Amino acid sequence: MCKSEKWLVVCCFFFFFAPRRCRTVQAASCILVPSCPWCVELVLPLTAGTTAVMNRESFAAGERLVSPAYVRQGCEARRSHEHLIRLLLEKGKCPENGWDESTLELFLHELAIMDSNNFLGNCGVGEREGRVASALVARRHYRFIHGIGRSGDISAVQPKAAGSSLLNKITNSLVLDIIKLAGVHTVANCFVVPMATGMSLTLCFLTLRHKRPKAKYIIWPRIDQKSCFKSMITAGFEPVVIENVLEGDELRTDLQAVKAKVQELGPDNILCIHSTTSCFAPRVPDRLEELAVICANFGIPHIVNNAYGVQSSKCMHLIQQGARVGRIDAFVQSLDKNFMVPVGGAIIAGFNDSFIQEISKMYPGRASASPSLDVLITLLSLGSNGYQKLLKERKEMFSYLSNQIKKLSEAYNERLLHTPHNPISLAVTLKTLDKHHDKAVTQLGSMLFTRQVSGARVVPLGSLQTVSGYTFRGFMSHTNNYPCAYLNAASAIGMKMQDVDLFIKRLDSCLKTIRKEQSKESDDNYDKTEDVDIEEMALKLDNALLDTQQDASS
């Protein structure tokens, strides 16, 4: 970015927030252009005094129309909003307490009018000038039309859109703060990307391609989820599937198989190891520390799929420990699964600032600002205290869900699988259903869905699934031959006690219905068998009588 572009961004910032003390200006400008303290020195004398005079004149004009006491009171009220905004820009961290909607809307409105499409008297003669045909669409996006980034870097500042650029930088700064708060204290950098987890993983793999041009394989401990598998195929690499090992009820990483495959293929031919934290039980998070050590020892990059792991202190601790003892290059997490925003965004984070910047520069073209805007609004509404409260409630709901499922399963001669290493997902056996009828398991899934129970997964035995030319046996169970069919349920962020209670009630109802149907089928089969036996006996008697009559006549 040239000096004139940087100057434009900081000038717009001063237009918005002046008057400000020098330290405020420095802190805020460093968020946008951290390598250019000269911007502060250039702009400060031009703006600080001028806008202060303009503000005083505006308030003085208002005092001629309304009582000066009332105007001063209104001025103080506005200053309280601006104080929160100033603290945000000074610290670049999520506020402890959430903002009210009026502060949020003031902040977003002031940011939006810094974009050229909202300038009064703007004359755009280019092919992309932030024109929007529908006013409803413009309001939906708070009039942030230009998106984020530039053609060469999704994190770059746009000269036409100082407000959107500032929004992008602040969002990335807040998300980094939350990741540290959630447990990965030494994370160096991160950015929000307007793609879901699968495509974000693909972006990481494509960035590594330039560093390891000979590599063609990605070692992947099996997890039966299509998008993470297809992310490797889409990037043009060959997944090397490592089957999990059964330890008790849990499916865990086969470290010996990973080492053997690394030695067989050769480290130079391996792009990375692609591991997983958050997953469906009885699969549990990969042994991240051990995998990170393997990667460090063999000089192989390590990409972690942390899709919904931000909400779990255990998953975040695994990432922190893996980076401490070995190597983790990047970890990717979903926005919607961890922050309760619409689908379509992810966070790419890592411990090497330059590598994360390389990934951001790999993104081709500008990008939608919607995911960044959504998560910014959400975090400012919640505050760090609000988000931590949600994380605490999720843990409590996990324990409550576990206890309720255990009680219900025992009532139907089933059991809750023992998966202590999975902090989010639970699994309960469906043996009594499976032994009666091979379709009873999938019937339970259908019944739950029609009763508006979403998110629960029933996993039958032996299902086959082909994904991008690869056939998986026992698909959805993360292994070829899991001992039994089972039902999954998860305690994710935002779940309430009433959700658990309603789920248990509807699951109980479905299990009762299926049991009655099975009992009726058994009775019908018994009656049919009895009728057949009577008919056979009558036939035998008739034959015996016929033989007797024939003997008598002869």
VOPAKE-620330 format. One record per residue (C-alpha): residue in three letters; x, y, z. Coordinates in pm, 1 decimal. Layout:
// VOPAKE-620330
 residu       xx       yy       zz
    Ala        X        Y        Z
...
// end
This chain:
// VOPAKE-620330
 residu       xx       yy       zz
    Met      0.0      0.0      0.0
    Cys    142.8    339.1    -98.5
    Lys    178.4    636.3    140.0
    Ser   -118.3    820.8     -6.4
    Glu   -348.0    523.8     54.8
    Lys   -233.2    487.1    414.7
    Trp   -277.6    859.5    468.6
    Leu   -633.9    837.2    334.0
    Val   -724.3    566.6    582.3
    Val   -589.8    753.8    881.2
    Cys   -744.7   1083.4    763.2
    Cys  -1082.3    911.6    748.7
    Phe  -1023.1    776.4   1095.6
    Phe   -958.5   1126.1   1229.7
    Phe  -1262.5   1260.1   1048.0
    Phe  -1471.2   1005.4   1237.7
    Phe  -1322.3   1011.0   1587.0
    Ala  -1156.4   1351.0   1639.2
    Pro  -1106.3   1518.2   1875.3
    Arg   -888.7   1253.6   2035.6
    Arg   -577.1   1253.3   2243.8
    Cys   -254.0   1157.9   2072.2
    Arg   -233.7    817.7   2239.9
    Thr   -579.7    726.0   2109.4
    Val   -484.8    817.0   1756.1
    Gln   -165.4    617.9   1774.5
    Ala   -336.5    309.4   1910.4
    Ala   -615.3    317.0   1653.3
    Ser   -394.5    394.8   1355.1
    Cys   -160.8    110.4   1448.4
    Ile   -450.5   -129.5   1405.1
    Leu   -482.1    -20.4   1043.0
    Val   -122.8     50.5    945.3
    Pro    101.2    -89.7   1218.6
    Ser    424.3    -25.9   1031.2
    Cys    363.4    344.7    964.2
    Pro    374.9    565.8   1275.6
    Trp    451.5    855.7   1039.6
    Cys     80.2    863.1    951.1
    Val     -3.9    982.4   1302.2
    Glu    243.5   1268.8   1285.0
    Leu    109.9   1376.1    945.8
    Val   -255.8   1381.6   1031.3
    Leu   -265.6   1487.4   1393.5
    Pro   -191.3   1859.0   1345.2
    Leu   -431.6   1874.8   1049.9
    Thr   -737.9   1742.3   1223.0
    Ala   -736.9   1745.2   1600.4
    Gly   -803.7   2114.5   1645.8
    Thr  -1026.2   2164.6   1340.8
    Thr  -1288.2   1906.4   1427.4
    Ala  -1294.0   2014.2   1789.6
    Val  -1393.8   2363.8   1673.1
    Met  -1655.8   2218.0   1439.5
    Asn  -1808.1   2016.4   1723.5
    Arg  -1820.3   2318.7   1954.9
    Glu  -1984.2   2525.6   1681.5
    Ser  -2246.2   2257.5   1621.2
    Phe  -2336.1   2234.0   1986.9
    Ala  -2340.4   2613.5   2018.5
    Ala  -2585.7   2629.8   1728.0
    Gly  -2804.0   2374.5   1900.6
    Glu  -2804.6   2576.9   2220.2
    Arg  -2977.3   2861.5   2034.2
    Leu  -3270.8   2631.2   1968.0
    Val  -3283.4   2421.1   2284.9
    Ser  -3186.4   2494.3   2643.3
    Pro  -2805.8   2481.9   2679.5
    Ala  -2846.8   2253.5   2981.4
    Tyr  -3031.9   1997.7   2770.3
    Val  -2777.3   2020.4   2489.5
    Arg  -2490.8   1966.3   2734.2
    Gln  -2674.2   1665.6   2876.3
    Gly  -2716.8   1520.7   2527.0
    Cys  -2352.9   1593.5   2452.4
    Glu  -2244.9   1399.8   2761.1
    Ala  -2468.3   1109.5   2661.6
    Arg  -2304.5   1095.4   2319.5
    Arg  -1960.9   1111.0   2479.9
    Ser  -2043.6    796.7   2681.2
    His  -2105.1    609.7   2355.1
    Glu  -1789.1    751.9   2201.4
    His  -1589.6    654.1   2509.6
    Leu  -1673.3    286.7   2449.7
    Ile  -1570.3    318.3   2085.5
    Arg  -1246.8    489.6   2181.0
    Leu  -1158.9    212.0   2427.7
    Leu  -1224.5    -47.7   2158.0
    Leu   -986.3    123.3   1917.0
    Glu   -721.2    187.9   2180.2
    Lys   -705.7   -167.2   2309.2
    Gly   -817.8   -370.8   2006.9
    Lys   -979.3   -620.7   2244.0
    Cys  -1330.4   -740.4   2306.7
    Pro  -1495.0   -519.1   2573.3
    Glu  -1567.2   -696.7   2899.9
    Asn  -1934.0   -598.7   2896.6
    Gly  -2149.3   -603.3   2586.2
    Trp  -2259.4   -286.6   2412.6
    Asp  -2620.1   -178.8   2381.1
    Glu  -2773.0   -158.9   2031.9
    Ser  -2765.1    220.8   2016.6
    Thr  -2385.1    225.9   2063.0
    Leu  -2342.7    -51.4   1809.4
    Glu  -2556.3    120.7   1548.1
    Leu  -2380.2    452.6   1604.9
    Phe  -2044.3    280.4   1556.4
    Leu  -2150.7     95.2   1241.1
    His  -2315.1    403.7   1091.4
    Glu  -2006.6    614.8   1148.5
    Leu  -1785.2    345.9    997.2
    Ala  -2011.0    312.4    692.6
    Ile  -2002.5    682.8    605.3
    Met  -1624.1    654.1    577.0
    Asp  -1670.6    436.8    263.6
    Ser  -1673.6    623.9    -67.4
    Asn  -2013.5    488.9   -174.6
    Asn  -2163.3    684.6    117.5
    Phe  -1974.8   1011.5     56.1
    Leu  -2203.0   1308.8    -12.0
    Gly  -2145.6   1414.8   -372.4
    Asn  -1929.2   1111.7   -455.9
    Cys  -1875.4   1065.1   -831.2
    Gly  -1786.3    705.8   -919.0
    Val  -1683.5    624.2  -1273.7
    Gly  -1536.8    277.3  -1219.9
    Glu  -1682.7    -69.2  -1269.4
    Arg  -1723.2   -130.2   -893.6
    Glu  -1839.6    176.5   -707.9
    Gly  -2056.2     24.8   -435.7
    Arg  -2382.4     74.7   -621.7
    Val  -2678.6   -120.7   -483.4
    Ala  -3015.7   -139.8   -660.3
    Ser  -3221.3   -231.1   -353.1
    Ala  -3236.8     -7.5    -48.3
    Leu  -3333.6   -313.4    156.1
    Val  -3007.9   -485.7     57.5
    Ala  -2812.7   -171.4    149.4
    Arg  -2975.9   -158.3    493.8
    Arg  -2918.7   -531.1    546.3
    His  -2544.4   -469.4    510.5
    Tyr  -2543.7   -139.8    703.8
    Arg  -2431.0     14.5    372.4
    Phe  -2093.9   -163.9    382.6
    Ile  -2088.3   -240.5     11.1
    His  -1720.6   -253.4    -86.1
    Gly  -1634.6   -571.4    103.9
    Ile  -1293.6   -634.6    256.0
    Gly   -941.4   -670.2    121.0
    Arg   -798.2   -596.6   -220.5
    Ser   -725.1   -818.7   -518.6
    Gly   -389.7   -925.0   -374.1
    Asp   -470.8   -970.1     -6.5
    Ile   -792.0  -1026.4    188.0
    Ser   -643.7   -835.4    482.9
    Ala   -529.4   -530.8    282.9
    Val   -677.1   -182.7    331.3
    Gln   -902.9    -40.8     57.9
    Pro   -853.8    328.9    -29.8
    Lys  -1220.4    350.4   -133.1
    Ala  -1343.5    190.3    186.8
    Ala  -1167.8    313.9    498.6
    Gly  -1469.4    220.6    711.7
    Ser  -1490.8   -135.6    583.0
    Ser  -1114.1   -172.1    620.3
    Leu  -1131.2    -54.6    978.9
    Leu  -1420.4   -293.3   1043.5
    Asn  -1211.5   -580.3    906.2
    Lys   -906.7   -495.9   1116.2
    Ile  -1109.5   -452.1   1434.7
    Thr  -1293.4   -781.0   1379.2
    Asn   -969.2   -973.9   1332.5
    Ser   -829.1   -809.2   1645.4
    Leu  -1136.3   -902.2   1852.6
    Val  -1141.2  -1259.9   1725.9
    Leu   -772.1  -1297.2   1812.8
    Asp   -850.9  -1177.1   2163.7
    Ile  -1133.2  -1430.2   2199.5
    Ile   -912.8  -1718.0   2078.1
    Lys   -658.7  -1627.9   2346.6
    Leu   -936.6  -1600.2   2603.0
    Ala  -1064.6  -1946.5   2500.7
    Gly   -728.0  -2109.6   2575.1
    Val   -479.0  -2066.6   2289.7
    His   -273.5  -1797.8   2462.1
    Thr     25.3  -1791.0   2226.1
    Val   -163.7  -1756.7   1896.5
    Ala     18.3  -1495.9   1685.2
    Asn   -233.1  -1392.8   1420.1
    Cys   -569.3  -1475.4   1268.2
    Phe   -817.7  -1345.5   1014.0
    Val  -1181.8  -1397.4    927.2
    Val  -1237.9  -1545.7    583.2
    Pro  -1582.5  -1547.9    414.0
    Met  -1579.7  -1922.6    349.6
    Ala  -1690.6  -2213.9    563.9
    Thr  -1442.7  -2453.1    726.5
    Gly  -1389.0  -2685.3    428.8
    Met  -1287.5  -2418.0    178.6
    Ser  -1077.9  -2243.6    444.6
    Leu   -881.8  -2567.2    492.5
    Thr   -835.2  -2581.2    115.1
    Leu   -687.3  -2230.3    124.2
    Cys   -433.6  -2347.9    384.8
    Phe   -335.3  -2648.3    172.7
    Leu   -293.1  -2434.4   -139.1
    Thr    -64.6  -2198.3     53.5
    Leu    151.7  -2491.5    163.4
    Arg    178.6  -2610.1   -198.8
    His    415.5  -2321.3   -275.2
    Lys    635.9  -2417.0     18.3
    Arg    641.3  -2789.9    -63.1
    Pro    616.9  -2827.2   -443.1
    Lys    708.8  -3199.0   -440.7
    Ala    441.0  -3296.0   -190.8
    Lys    133.0  -3482.9   -313.9
    Tyr     -2.7  -3656.7     -1.6
    Ile   -192.0  -3540.0    306.3
    Ile   -195.7  -3775.9    603.7
    Trp   -542.0  -3771.6    756.7
    Pro   -661.0  -3966.9   1063.2
    Arg  -1007.6  -4071.0    955.8
    Ile  -1310.8  -3867.0   1054.6
    Asp  -1632.6  -3931.0    863.8
    Gln  -1720.1  -3577.9    763.6
    Lys  -1732.2  -3496.7    393.8
    Ser  -1619.6  -3133.6    379.7
    Cys  -1283.3  -3184.3    550.9
    Phe  -1211.3  -3480.5    321.3
    Lys  -1315.7  -3291.1      9.2
    Ser  -1102.6  -2991.4    113.5
    Met   -794.5  -3204.5     41.3
    Ile   -929.5  -3333.3   -290.2
    Thr  -1026.5  -2982.8   -402.8
    Ala   -674.6  -2859.0   -330.0
    Gly   -540.6  -3130.4   -561.0
    Phe   -382.4  -3363.5   -304.9
    Glu   -419.0  -3733.7   -232.4
    Pro   -555.4  -3809.8    115.6
    Val   -383.4  -4094.0    297.5
    Val   -649.3  -4225.3    535.4
    Ile   -525.2  -4351.9    872.2
    Glu   -783.5  -4576.3   1037.0
    Asn   -855.8  -4512.6   1403.9
    Val   -797.8  -4766.7   1680.5
    Leu  -1067.4  -4874.4   1926.5
    Glu   -973.7  -4813.6   2290.9
    Gly  -1267.9  -4909.8   2510.0
    Asp  -1559.9  -4732.0   2344.1
    Glu  -1343.2  -4453.9   2200.6
    Leu  -1190.4  -4426.7   1852.9
    Arg   -842.4  -4274.7   1887.5
    Thr   -548.8  -4177.4   1665.9
    Asp   -325.0  -4463.1   1552.2
    Leu     12.4  -4293.7   1607.1
    Gln    216.0  -4595.4   1498.2
    Ala     29.0  -4605.9   1166.7
    Val     94.5  -4232.8   1115.8
    Lys    468.8  -4275.4   1178.3
    Ala    487.3  -4578.3    952.2
    Lys    311.8  -4394.7    670.6
    Val    542.8  -4091.6    704.8
    Gln    846.7  -4319.2    673.4
    Glu    692.4  -4511.7    384.6
    Leu    600.8  -4206.6    175.6
    Gly    893.6  -3985.9    277.7
    Pro    852.3  -3647.5    454.6
    Asp    924.3  -3444.3    139.2
    Asn    629.2  -3607.0    -38.5
    Ile    384.8  -3521.4    239.5
    Leu    219.6  -3178.2    230.7
    Cys    101.3  -3194.0    590.6
    Ile    -75.7  -3391.8    858.2
    His   -441.0  -3289.1    873.0
    Ser   -572.0  -3354.4   1224.7
    Thr   -906.5  -3293.8   1397.1
    Thr  -1022.9  -3172.9   1737.4
    Ser  -1403.3  -3138.0   1750.6
    Cys  -1586.9  -3447.9   1625.1
    Phe  -1881.0  -3683.2   1680.9
    Ala  -1845.8  -3947.2   1952.3
    Pro  -1728.0  -4220.9   1981.1
    Arg  -1451.6  -4056.1   1774.3
    Val  -1250.4  -3829.6   2004.4
    Pro  -1007.1  -3545.1   1929.1
    Asp   -680.8  -3656.7   1773.2
    Arg   -371.0  -3694.1   1988.4
    Leu   -257.6  -3345.3   1891.1
    Glu     49.6  -3326.3   2111.8
    Glu    194.3  -3650.9   1976.2
    Leu    107.4  -3558.2   1615.8
    Ala    267.4  -3215.8   1663.8
    Val    588.4  -3383.6   1785.1
    Ile    588.4  -3614.5   1480.3
    Cys    547.4  -3311.8   1253.7
    Ala    831.6  -3127.2   1426.5
    Asn   1063.5  -3428.4   1411.7
    Phe   1004.0  -3495.6   1041.9
    Gly    970.1  -3130.7    933.0
    Ile    610.8  -3175.1    812.6
    Pro    348.5  -2895.1    839.7
    His     45.9  -2954.5   1061.1
    Ile   -303.6  -2817.0    986.9
    Val   -577.0  -2865.1   1248.6
    Asn   -949.2  -2880.8   1173.6
    Asn  -1090.6  -2713.1   1485.0
    Ala  -1437.6  -2665.9   1333.9
    Tyr  -1637.9  -2620.5   1655.1
    Gly  -1352.3  -2641.7   1901.8
    Val  -1333.9  -2277.1   2017.0
    Gln  -1627.9  -2344.9   2249.6
    Ser  -1436.3  -2630.1   2417.5
    Ser  -1154.0  -2551.1   2659.4
    Lys  -1025.1  -2906.7   2611.2
    Cys   -992.6  -2867.8   2232.6
    Met   -822.9  -2530.7   2270.9
    His   -586.6  -2671.3   2533.3
    Leu   -487.1  -2949.9   2293.6
    Ile   -396.4  -2690.2   2028.6
    Gln   -199.0  -2480.7   2278.2
    Gln     -9.0  -2784.6   2404.6
    Gly     54.7  -2913.5   2053.4
    Ala    212.5  -2582.5   1956.5
    Arg    418.3  -2580.8   2276.5
    Val    571.8  -2928.2   2240.3
    Gly    574.5  -2964.7   1861.7
    Arg    442.8  -2804.8   1544.4
    Ile    105.2  -2662.8   1447.1
    Asp    106.7  -2430.5   1145.1
    Ala   -259.4  -2328.0   1133.2
    Phe   -592.9  -2417.7   1289.6
    Val   -929.6  -2344.8   1130.6
    Gln  -1262.2  -2289.0   1307.5
    Ser  -1616.8  -2214.8   1197.2
    Leu  -1786.4  -1884.3   1279.3
    Asp  -2142.4  -2015.2   1292.1
    Lys  -2059.7  -2314.9   1514.6
    Asn  -1861.5  -2114.9   1769.6
    Phe  -2016.4  -1766.8   1762.9
    Met  -2381.5  -1828.3   1667.5
    Val  -2381.0  -1626.4   1344.7
    Pro  -2510.1  -1723.8    997.0
    Val  -2318.7  -1989.5    802.0
    Gly  -2046.1  -1873.1    565.2
    Gly  -1738.0  -1770.4    761.5
    Ala  -1433.4  -1918.9    931.6
    Ile  -1125.9  -1810.5   1124.7
    Ile   -778.7  -1913.0   1013.7
    Ala   -530.0  -1875.9   1299.1
    Gly   -174.0  -1978.3   1369.4
    Phe    142.8  -1933.5   1570.3
    Asn    357.6  -1790.7   1289.6
    Asp    247.2  -1443.0   1186.5
    Ser    415.3  -1452.5    844.7
    Phe    253.2  -1784.5    749.2
    Ile    -95.9  -1658.2    837.8
    Gln    -26.7  -1349.0    624.8
    Glu     75.6  -1579.2    337.3
    Ile   -258.8  -1757.8    363.1
    Ser   -448.7  -1426.7    354.0
    Lys   -255.7  -1323.0     42.1
    Met   -345.9  -1652.8   -126.0
    Tyr   -716.7  -1557.0   -124.2
    Pro   -792.1  -1429.2   -477.8
    Gly   -975.5  -1098.4   -499.2
    Arg  -1185.4   -900.6   -255.0
    Ala  -1424.2  -1071.6    -18.8
    Ser  -1764.4  -1028.2    139.7
    Ala  -1765.1   -832.5    464.8
    Ser  -2081.9  -1003.7    590.5
    Pro  -1915.3  -1270.9    808.4
    Ser  -1682.3  -1009.8    960.6
    Leu  -1973.6   -775.7   1026.3
    Asp  -2181.1  -1054.8   1183.8
    Val  -1911.8  -1168.1   1425.2
    Leu  -1815.3   -809.2   1511.9
    Ile  -2175.3   -723.9   1606.3
    Thr  -2206.1  -1048.2   1802.9
    Leu  -1886.3  -1004.8   2004.6
    Leu  -1956.5   -639.2   2081.1
    Ser  -2311.3   -732.4   2188.3
    Leu  -2192.1  -1013.0   2415.7
    Gly  -1865.0   -872.7   2543.3
    Ser  -1596.6  -1110.2   2670.0
    Asn  -1798.2  -1171.8   2988.4
    Gly  -2104.8  -1267.2   2787.1
    Tyr  -1907.2  -1506.6   2567.0
    Gln  -1738.5  -1668.1   2867.0
    Lys  -2080.6  -1712.2   3025.1
    Leu  -2196.8  -1899.4   2713.9
    Leu  -1889.7  -2125.5   2732.7
    Lys  -1962.7  -2200.5   3099.4
    Glu  -2327.9  -2275.4   3025.3
    Arg  -2227.1  -2510.1   2742.8
    Lys  -2015.0  -2715.3   2983.4
    Glu  -2302.7  -2733.9   3228.5
    Met  -2540.5  -2844.2   2952.5
    Phe  -2295.9  -3115.5   2847.0
    Ser  -2307.5  -3264.8   3197.1
    Tyr  -2686.1  -3231.5   3212.3
    Leu  -2734.3  -3387.5   2867.2
    Ser  -2499.1  -3671.9   2961.0
    Asn  -2692.0  -3750.3   3279.2
    Gln  -3032.9  -3737.2   3110.7
    Ile  -2926.8  -3956.6   2817.5
    Lys  -2770.3  -4207.5   3054.9
    Lys  -3093.9  -4240.0   3255.3
    Leu  -3304.9  -4281.3   2941.9
    Ser  -3069.8  -4532.2   2779.5
    Glu  -3069.5  -4754.9   3086.9
    Ala  -3449.8  -4760.1   3085.3
    Tyr  -3434.1  -4920.2   2737.5
    Asn  -3148.3  -5161.3   2813.5
    Glu  -2900.3  -4942.3   2624.5
    Arg  -2597.2  -4755.0   2755.7
    Leu  -2417.8  -4425.5   2713.5
    Leu  -2082.6  -4493.4   2547.3
    His  -1783.6  -4403.3   2764.2
    Thr  -1603.6  -4129.5   2566.5
    Pro  -1435.2  -3905.2   2826.9
    His  -1197.3  -3749.1   2571.9
    Asn  -1483.4  -3599.1   2369.3
    Pro  -1597.2  -3276.2   2541.0
    Ile  -1888.5  -3190.2   2309.2
    Ser  -2052.8  -3499.9   2158.1
    Leu  -2217.0  -3803.3   2320.6
    Ala  -2323.2  -4142.1   2183.4
    Val  -2575.5  -4397.3   2311.1
    Thr  -2601.2  -4756.8   2186.8
    Leu  -2895.5  -4880.9   1978.8
    Lys  -2832.3  -5255.1   2013.2
    Thr  -3189.1  -5352.5   2101.6
    Leu  -3318.7  -5175.9   1790.2
    Asp  -3055.1  -5317.4   1559.9
    Lys  -3098.9  -5681.1   1662.9
    His  -3474.3  -5675.0   1595.3
    His  -3473.3  -5509.5   1255.6
    Asp  -3192.5  -5366.9   1041.4
    Lys  -3411.0  -5068.5    943.3
    Ala  -3518.5  -4977.8   1295.8
    Val  -3208.9  -4761.8   1351.0
    Thr  -3269.9  -4541.0   1047.4
    Gln  -3641.0  -4535.1   1134.4
    Leu  -3551.8  -4375.4   1467.9
    Gly  -3358.9  -4102.2   1284.4
    Ser  -3657.4  -4032.1   1059.9
    Met  -3895.8  -4019.7   1353.5
    Leu  -3678.3  -3770.5   1541.1
    Phe  -3649.6  -3549.3   1234.1
    Thr  -4025.7  -3543.6   1171.8
    Arg  -4070.9  -3448.8   1538.5
    Gln  -3847.0  -3145.1   1481.8
    Val  -3538.8  -3282.7   1655.5
    Ser  -3242.5  -3152.9   1456.2
    Gly  -2875.2  -3233.7   1503.6
    Ala  -2920.5  -3586.4   1639.0
    Arg  -2750.6  -3852.4   1420.9
    Val  -2832.7  -4221.2   1406.9
    Val  -2543.1  -4435.8   1284.8
    Pro  -2630.0  -4784.5   1153.1
    Leu  -2375.1  -5058.4   1106.5
    Gly  -2195.6  -5127.5    781.0
    Ser  -2312.5  -4836.9    563.8
    Leu  -2103.5  -4762.8    253.7
    Gln  -2040.6  -4412.7    122.3
    Thr  -1831.4  -4297.7   -173.3
    Val  -1682.2  -3947.8   -141.4
    Ser  -1485.3  -3807.0   -436.5
    Gly  -1400.0  -4155.1   -558.6
    Tyr  -1302.7  -4296.2   -216.0
    Thr  -1530.1  -4559.3    -60.5
    Phe  -1568.7  -4561.1    316.8
    Arg  -1704.2  -4867.4    492.3
    Gly  -1904.7  -4802.3    807.9
    Phe  -1940.3  -4439.5    705.7
    Met  -2040.9  -4197.2    983.2
    Ser  -1891.9  -4427.4   1249.2
    His  -1529.4  -4323.0   1170.1
    Thr  -1420.6  -4685.0   1137.7
    Asn  -1490.7  -4992.2    925.1
    Asn  -1647.8  -5206.2   1197.9
    Tyr  -1773.4  -5032.3   1508.6
    Pro  -1926.2  -5288.2   1749.8
    Cys  -2278.5  -5140.3   1753.6
    Ala  -2519.2  -4890.7   1602.5
    Tyr  -2563.0  -4572.2   1804.1
    Leu  -2725.9  -4230.8   1835.7
    Asn  -2529.8  -3902.7   1857.9
    Ala  -2626.1  -3583.1   2038.8
    Ala  -2406.0  -3281.9   2111.2
    Ser  -2399.2  -3001.9   2364.7
    Ala  -2300.4  -2700.8   2156.2
    Ile  -2279.0  -2334.5   2248.4
    Gly  -2620.5  -2175.7   2297.9
    Met  -2798.6  -2495.9   2405.8
    Lys  -3050.5  -2445.8   2686.8
    Met  -3189.7  -2682.4   2949.8
    Gln  -3529.5  -2677.9   2780.4
    Asp  -3364.0  -2803.5   2460.0
    Val  -3226.2  -3104.1   2648.3
    Asp  -3555.8  -3175.3   2824.7
    Leu  -3756.0  -3158.4   2501.4
    Phe  -3504.5  -3379.8   2319.9
    Ile  -3518.5  -3643.8   2593.5
    Lys  -3899.3  -3635.7   2593.4
    Arg  -3924.3  -3680.5   2216.6
    Leu  -3653.9  -3948.2   2206.9
    Asp  -3838.5  -4138.2   2480.0
    Ser  -4160.9  -4114.5   2279.0
    Cys  -3990.3  -4242.7   1963.2
    Leu  -3827.8  -4536.1   2143.4
    Lys  -4161.3  -4633.8   2299.3
    Thr  -4332.0  -4626.3   1959.6
    Ile  -4064.1  -4843.3   1799.0
    Arg  -4071.8  -5089.7   2089.3
    Lys  -4451.5  -5123.7   2054.9
    Glu  -4417.5  -5187.7   1681.2
    Gln  -4151.4  -5450.8   1743.3
    Ser  -4366.3  -5616.6   2008.8
    Lys  -4664.8  -5623.7   1773.7
    Glu  -4452.7  -5775.9   1496.1
    Ser  -4332.2  -6044.6   1736.9
    Asp  -4691.0  -6128.5   1839.3
    Asp  -4804.6  -6142.9   1476.2
    Asn  -4514.8  -6371.0   1387.1
    Tyr  -4601.5  -6597.2   1684.3
    Asp  -4968.8  -6619.7   1574.6
    Lys  -4867.1  -6701.7   1218.0
    Thr  -4635.4  -6977.3   1339.9
    Glu  -4913.9  -7123.7   1556.8
    Asp  -5157.6  -7125.7   1261.1
    Val  -4902.2  -7300.1   1041.0
    Asp  -4842.3  -7567.4   1307.0
    Ile  -5217.9  -7636.8   1341.0
    Glu  -5261.5  -7659.2    963.1
    Glu  -4969.2  -7903.4    937.1
    Met  -5114.4  -8120.7   1216.9
    Ala  -5458.4  -8125.4   1051.7
    Leu  -5300.8  -8222.7    720.5
    Lys  -5112.7  -8507.4    886.2
    Leu  -5435.1  -8633.2   1048.8
    Asp  -5617.6  -8619.5    716.8
    Asn  -5341.6  -8817.7    550.2
    Ala  -5341.1  -9076.5    828.6
    Leu  -5721.7  -9113.1    803.8
    Leu  -5699.4  -9152.2    426.7
    Asp  -5437.2  -9425.6    461.1
    Thr  -5656.7  -9609.0    713.9
    Gln  -5957.5  -9596.0    480.4
    Gln  -5750.3  -9724.1    188.7
    Asp  -5621.9 -10017.4    397.9
    Ala  -5975.7 -10107.1    505.3
    Ser  -6112.2 -10107.0    148.6
    Ser  -5829.1 -10326.2     24.9
// end
